[in-house]
């Protein structure tokens, strides 16, 4: 298998080096892998598989139908889908039909996406269902039955940045830049054999990152399908589905943003605490041993670590995982140490929409990966650190051009990234975003990302450290989003955790103000809290902040009269709706059956509604049944 993979990679790279660097040439090689499995997954009813041959036939059919419907316009056609086999078909079908795909970021606000479609003069939107965006929807299911045609490929694609500032930023790539991104695989494999590691003869990359984002498009889709490997699609993005899918399909590669790794770390540490101090100490002794083994013998050590940590890995991604990458924002050192220690080699990478993926820390020993380096630049790019400490990048794999608020910017020469960077012994380390830096009392710039990761609280739904106030008088502040139903005791515990974590920091790095809010501080689809989004919400009044101490006092005052709490009011509205009563008729201690006349069916309707609203289990033991609003409050509080 190793020899076969080496030969395949060698042939693919040799072909691309001799090519003109077009999407047409990439397509012909990518879909020459015949009966190799391109995609697999489970849609909730059945498992499915698509070979490269079958997918190519679908592309040819859809591209012919597209050509018949709109012709080879050479214009942009929007592709609006989440990750699925139809996305892959649609992407190539648009190019194959003589048009250019614009990859719609499905997590952008409608107004932003509509503005981009207008800027690119897009008329048509290829989608699985009627689009809400302004344009004519071309339903994927309707593109069938056209005769094959001999049209020419277009050679340009476009996608937008994550746009936390909500500015229109569009990046354009031709086949030449994507070809250079692909050829970087040669250097990657030279420095890391594990990148091409298989399990039971297969290499399967989890299609977790959206293909309309540069990380997902380059590192997940292009890097692996170009060499005939398999993508595993998710039915949904719940933690349970992700873990089950990885185990069931024996996923070998997982590329994700830090939020996933932080979530895994948080849940694992929570489970360990619940299992008791003895089990927790045993785990950390094992983690220390596994890290030591991997530093001595990286590849054998990783296999042994997954076995030693079998109880843990069996609950997580399973034993098949060979290679992981994190990128997109700051990752906690503790998350790196945990994932690497249990035998999931986690490598930190770097890239941007404007430059593609440009470096990954590839060293095999965890003692290097745990330092948080993003590695060294790939063969297609150069790095330099400017006088202001920010990273500049140039090379022939960065985007051809970009549009910023309608203004065309060429990308020749050095491109400013806006990321503050340090270079130590040739390896690069991110120190934070230039615009996010806060001037500390000692006159030095403080990176809020690094401080933010020191605060880990189960009761905080979202958390952000940032500078608030005028530029010259900014204070380092922490904003935590909490449930509107959080109890006073849980709120007080959360505040104590935040204060305790703050005291562990160096005095010059400590947070100076703590705020709580029940308003969402990030969009529901966001992978991280954007500071510009949060600041805009604070300025516009859609995100209301309350000093942590004041929030605690208010909740304590409300607790003295349970009828004033947000949780009680919500439960009362649900009970009133199910029993068809007025809310004022229901008191905290009224018995649903004896006082309010509920039947057994009514009672279980109330339980079901409460379970759906608060994601709690309905009591199965008769002795645990609750019959008053006060009892429901006490029961649900334990799960919030």
TABEL-V244693 format. One record per backbone hydrogen bond with DSSP energy under -1.0 kcal/mol. NH is the residue of the N-H (numbers start at 1). CO is the residue of the C=O. If there is no record, write none. Layout:
# TABEL-V244693
<<NH,CO> <NH,CO>>
This chain:
# TABEL-V244693
<<5,1> <6,2> <7,3> <8,4> <9,5> <10,6> <11,7> <12,8> <13,9> <14,10> <15,11> <16,12> <17,13> <18,14> <26,22> <27,23> <28,24> <29,25> <30,26> <31,27> <32,29> <36,33> <38,50> <39,50> <40,231> <41,48> <43,46> <48,41> <50,39> <52,36> <53,34> <55,51> <56,52> <57,53> <58,54> <59,55> <60,56> <61,57> <62,58> <63,59> <64,60> <65,61> <66,62> <67,63> <68,64> <69,65> <70,66> <71,67> <73,71> <74,98> <77,100> <78,124> <79,102> <80,126> <88,84> <89,85> <90,86> <91,87> <92,88> <93,89> <94,90> <95,91> <96,92> <97,93> <98,95> <99,94> <100,75> <102,77> <103,158> <104,79> <108,105> <113,109> <114,110> <115,111> <116,112> <117,113> <118,114> <119,115> <120,116> <121,118> <122,117> <125,136> <126,78> <127,138> <136,123> <138,125> <140,127> <142,139> <143,140> <144,142> <154,95> <157,173> <158,101> <159,171> <161,169> <166,163> <170,403> <171,159> <172,401> <173,157> <178,174> <179,175> <180,176> <181,177> <182,178> <183,179> <185,182> <186,183> <188,184> <189,185> <190,186> <191,187> <192,188> <196,193> <197,194> <199,202> <202,199> <205,230> <206,253> <207,232> <208,206> <213,210> <217,213> <218,214> <219,215> <221,216> <222,217> <223,218> <225,221> <226,222> <228,225> <229,224> <230,203> <231,38> <232,205> <233,40> <242,238> <243,239> <244,240> <245,241> <246,242> <247,243> <248,244> <249,245> <251,246> <252,204> <253,204> <254,323> <256,325> <260,257> <262,258> <263,259> <264,260> <265,261> <266,262> <267,263> <268,264> <269,265> <270,266> <271,267> <272,268> <273,269> <274,270> <275,271> <280,276> <281,277> <282,278> <283,279> <284,280> <285,281> <286,282> <287,283> <288,284> <289,285> <290,286> <291,287> <292,288> <293,289> <294,290> <295,291> <296,292> <297,293> <301,297> <302,298> <303,299> <304,300> <305,301> <306,302> <307,303> <308,304> <309,305> <310,307> <313,309> <314,310> <315,312> <316,312> <318,313> <322,252> <323,252> <324,345> <325,254> <326,347> <336,332> <337,333> <338,334> <339,335> <340,336> <341,337> <342,338> <343,340> <344,339> <347,324> <349,326> <350,359> <352,356> <356,352> <358,350> <359,350> <361,348> <368,365> <369,365> <370,366> <371,368> <372,369> <374,428> <378,358> <381,378> <382,394> <384,392> <386,390> <389,386> <391,419> <392,384> <393,415> <394,382> <396,380> <399,354> <400,172> <402,409> <403,170> <404,407> <405,168> <407,404> <409,402> <415,393> <417,391> <420,432> <421,389> <422,429> <424,427> <427,424> <428,375> <429,422> <431,420> <434,418> <436,433> <438,446> <440,444> <443,440> <446,438> <451,447> <452,448> <453,449> <454,451> <455,452> <460,457> <461,481> <464,479> <466,477> <468,475> <473,470> <475,468> <477,466> <478,513> <479,464> <480,515> <481,462> <482,517> <486,483> <491,487> <492,488> <493,489> <494,490> <495,491> <496,492> <497,493> <498,494> <499,495> <500,496> <501,497> <502,498> <503,499> <505,502> <509,506> <512,476> <513,476> <515,478> <516,546> <517,480> <526,523> <534,530> <535,531> <536,532> <537,533> <538,534> <539,535> <540,536> <542,537> <543,537> <546,516> <548,514> <551,547> <552,548> <553,549> <554,550> <555,551> <556,552> <557,553> <558,554> <559,555> <561,558> <564,561> <565,562> <569,565> <570,566> <571,567> <572,568> <573,569> <574,570> <575,571> <576,572> <577,573> <578,574> <579,575> <581,576> <585,582> <586,583> <590,587> <592,627> <595,591> <596,591> <598,592> <603,599> <604,600> <605,601> <606,602> <607,603> <608,604> <609,605> <610,606> <611,607> <612,608> <613,609> <614,610> <615,611> <624,621> <625,622> <630,588> <632,628> <633,629> <634,630> <635,631> <636,632> <637,633> <639,636>>
